[in-house]
């Protein structure tokens, strides 16, 4: 696992031991960031369920102005710290140890342009997390949510939240689902 592009390009990243995390493979990460390229520069990026921090670090390497890393596992948090130091991106990072739901309930000091989440597939946490993002008004006007999930995951509740899916990237084992506001009038 490594940083693919940007100022930290080719720097290898450490992954936490065990099966607590499921790192996004480089090919999927490259596709994800190709889809995000126009939105990334000078953005506020939130990496929920950060694991190794590879996604948020990639965002910073490619020009995000700040990234928030939210991770509950102590070993993973230590791994993120090590990876941020190794890539020299710590000054643009805010690392929070804790539950994603609690973090979102407490809010962000600034609006997020991109919220990326890769929760454990079996938990289907996105069903609870996406409504929190909306109800706490955490997205910037043009902000988006990207969910890494099992292929075929249902998002039929998005319309009620004033959101819609604008792109899906399917892979063999998972999908990236890109979500935006259906209308600026529906969400404050």
Buried (B, 14 or more C-beta within 10 A) or exposed (E): BEBBBBEBEEBEBBBBEEEBBBBBEBEBBBBBBEBBEEBBEEBBBBBBBBBBBBBBBBBBBBBBBBBBBBBBBEEBBBBBBBBBEBBEBBEBBBBBBEBBBEBBEEEBEEEBBBBBBBBEBEEBBBEEBBBBBBEEEBBBEEBBBBBBBEEEBEBEEBEEBBBBBEEBBEBEEBBBBBBBBBEEEEBE
